[in-house]
């Protein structure tokens, strides 16, 4: 009997144009499991199997767009805040802490919501932080 990961890899190979949702439905699993397999497939060098339909701009276009933009001064971004002043009063802004420690998306959002909950979102921000923490635990099991 084939493992779920083997079935996912075979389905992705047979249908390179399918989205992760379509692969998950065909294999009877979750999209998260498909993404995990995609991650390991990519790390193992099987990149040809990862020709799933992309809805984003190709990487080269994104890189070219970033190069065309004027580089912003780091202090400029810290001086102006869009949507309130709840980060400006911190001794270190969350994004500086996140960037300095090279934290990922999930960890960064946890830091963001925990650091601002008293000034901005209250208990709802703590729930959001817990939601990201649950996801972080889930993807690392």
Secondary structure, DSSP 8 states (H G I E B T S, - for coil): ---HHHHHHHHHHHTTT--HHHHHHHHTS-HHHHHHHHHHHHHTT-GGG------S--HHHHHHHHHHS----HHHHHH--TT-STTTTSSS-HHHHHHHTT--HHHHHHHHHHHHTTTTTTHHHHHHHHHHHHHHHHHT-
